[in-house]
Amino acid sequence: MTRFLLRVVKMFALVIALGLPLVSPSVSQAGGPVHGAKAAAMGTAFTAIADDPSAITFNPAGLATLKGTNIYGGVVAVVPSTDFTNPAGSTEKTYFQAFFPPQFYLSSDLGMESVVLGLGIYSPFGIGGRKWSDTGLTRFGSTEGTIATIAANPTIAWQILPQLTVGAGVDILYASNTAATMVDQSALGAGDGRLSFRGWGLGVGYNLGILLFPGGKVSFGFAYRSGIRVKQEGTVALGKIAHALQPLFGGPVFRTDASTVVNFPEIFTWGLAFRPTSKLTVGVDVDWGRWSSFDETLFSVKNKVPAARFGDIPVNFKWEDAVAVKVGAEYRLTDRVALRGGYAFVETMVPGSTLNPSNPDSDQHNLCVGFGYKIHGYDLDVFYIAGFFHDRKSTNAILAGEYKNFVHYGGFSVGYKF
């Protein structure tokens, strides 16, 4: 009986490793549609265009083309949904949730001829997640997984030649997450236990950009965003512990400090823009993300319980590098009104072996529309994106079944030049 109890407690610890939604890229990746409404409406194919202050995110070299002092900011609504069907045909759906990642950018040349300074505050990896029922089909895989990222990005850009600008910035990233799952205690004659983790931390990285205008109709862009190491400190809690296990944990609830390291990936982006007429601009971007940085990490707990084999746990994500291909266009109907549209294909980085309800990601297709309107010196940009995902089947040991995902993005940004 004692050996059986120890195996059950060890399973508790393994659930922590399987249930930590350290990032939620299916809601929003780096370079995703939450950093500026103009770029989002064009499928975020913006690296070789970068002609508003959100260039701080997409390509900092674009800041050098902005004269005077410019502000640009807004908010995005992200509404994800996931349906799960188990092998027996039973279904479950995530609770309705809406997330609102903001963005704010400021740039100014401070009267200088060829140098522009900027500051961006935005959500590089989004704010979002999924919440499932505490009594549903997925409860032993995940009941909650939410990520929030906010970055401050001071930037400098320099116009070296009329045809060439460069830019660089420092990324100060704050990342927090919340994860929860239920634990099966039926073999002990008890109801489900609950295991949760809350963590947060800071990391520092950098970004670089180049923008080249070899002719009047074509421009090329390159942007690089470094990986960022974030050590997250937080708390693990075990609740509703079965009576038979309570002597090992000192009661029905057990809490301890915990920490883990999150290695956010480096991102490379290449862009091309073509302007066949003065009214039409077409952009194409290719992103490559080194998501294999999510390979292995260690989940460390402060107060270990040796008698229950409860201690530090290696966490295996085995994520893979992934590519995103984006195309977008803007057509200026008049000096005041512009119509925009775009498409993005985003390859998943989550392999089938670690697919789970907290992040049941799959390949994604984004269909994007929007418009821009100038009024009384202000620029108003609005967009909507429908995010379609491939159906994804899982046969791993975490949870077998099929996931169907969809996400709505919608938002606006307002700009003003002084």
Buried (B, 14 or more C-beta within 10 A) or exposed (E): EEEEBBEBBBEBBEBBBBBBBBBBBBBBBBBBBBBBBBBBBBBBBBBBBBBBBBBBBBBBBBBBBBEEBBBBBBBBBBBBBBBBBBEEEEEBEBEEBEBEBBBBBBBBBEEEEEEBBBBBBBBBBBBBBBBBBEEBBBBBBBBBBBBBBBBBBBBBBBBEEEEBBBBBBBBBBBBBBBBBBBBBBEEBEBEBBBBBBBBBBEBEBEBBBBBBBEEEEBBBBBBBBBBBBBEBBBBBBBBBBBEBBEEBBEEBBBEBEBBBBBBBBBBEBBBBBBBEEEEEBBBBBBBBBBBBBBEEBEBBBEBBBEEBBBBEBEBEBBBBEBEBBBBBBBBBEEEEEBBBBBBBBBBBBBEEEBBBBBBBBBEBEBBBBBBBEBEEEEBBBBBBBBBEBEEBEBEBEBBEBBBBBBBBBBBBBBBEBE
